[in-house]
Amino acid sequence: MIEGNFGSDGELFFEIELITADGLELPVEAMLDTGFTEFLAINKQDLPGLGWRFLRRRTLRTAQGEADFEIHLGKVRIDGREFEIPVYAGDEITEVLLGSQWLKSMRLIVDMPSGILSLEVISGESG
């Protein structure tokens, strides 16, 4: 289980690791965005240092309208487990975003009044 923290406007933040093609683990703070229905989104400017393999391009509807994304095969570590996932990279991404796809295999516990925020892999699930 990983403990998260609340942003000043109630955002949900979790520390995860992005794993480069060379195996270097880079800790980042990622914001859970349930409106994003994939696994992970990052800014395109972060791609060169990661060395992830390009898969394809895709146009998605966002809050700002339609936007083009590059999809790369990336690796992340969450709750002590490594996952190989499609990562969406776009120009207008200001935070590393965890999407709602994670909620199919992870349990999210949010109790703002008590200050409790956690995310954990459900037993038996792996990436």
N, C-alpha and C positions, 0 to 999 in steps of 0.2 A: 504494500500500500504506500502511495506517496501522499504526503500532506501538501496541500495547496495554500494559497493565501488570497485574500480578497483585495481587489484594487479599490481606489478611492470612490469609484462609482459603482461598486458591487461586481466588478469583473472577477472572473475565476481564473487564477494563474497557477500553473504547475511547472516545476522545473523538470525538464527532460534533457536527454542528450541526443544531439545529432551526430551520427557516425560517418566520418568521411570515407571515401573509397580506400584510403590508406589505413583505415582503422582508428584514426584519432577521434576521441569522444569530446564533443564540444557542448558544455552545459548551456542551455538557454531557458529563458522563462517564456512559456507558451500560454496563450490565452485560449480557454475553451470557448468556442463559438458554435452554438447549437444550430445556427442558421446556415453554417457551412456543412454540407452533408458528406464530404469526403473525409480523409484521414488527417492531412496536414497541408498547410499552405505557408509559403515563405516568400520573401521578396526576391525577385530575379537577381538582384545584385549580390545575394549570398551564395549563388550557385557555383561560381568558379572555384571557390575554396573547398567545396564539398566533393567535387569530382564524381557526382552521381550521373548515371547513364540516362540520356534523353530517350523518352518513349514516344511521345506524340504531342500535338497541340490540341487544345479544346477550348471552345467558347462557352462561358458560363454566365448566367444572369446573376448579378450582384446587386447590392443595395444602391450602387451608383449607376446601374445599367449593365449592358453586356460588356464583358472583358475577355480578352484572350489570355490563356494560361499555357505555359509549357509544363508538361508532366514528365517527371524524372523518377527513376526507381531509386528510392533512398532508404537509409537505415536509421532507425531511432531506437533508443533504449528508454523504456517507460516501466516503472515499478520493477526494475531489475531484469526485465526481459527485453530481448532484441527483436525488433520487427522490421521486415522488409516490406515497404509500402509505396504506393504511388504518391508522389509529392507534387502539389500544384504550386507553380512559381509564377507570380504576376508582378506588374509594375507598381500597383497601388497598395500592396500589402505592407502595413506599418508594424504589425506584430507577427510573431510566429503564431499560427492558429492551429489549434487542435479542433478537428471537426467532429460532428456527431456520430460518424462511423465507429468511433472508439466505444461508444456507449452500447454497442452490440456485444462487446466482449469484456467490458469493464463496468464496475459498479461505481457510480458517482454518489457521494454523500455530501450534501450541502445543508448546513445548519447555521445560517448567518447570525442569529441571536447569540448562539453559543460560540461562534468563531470556528466552527468545525468545517473543514473542506478536505475531502480525500478522494482519491481515485485508485482503484485496485483492479488487477486482472482477476477475473472470475476463474476459480480452479478449473484446470483442464484446458483452458484456452491458451493458445499460443499464436505467434505470428509467423 
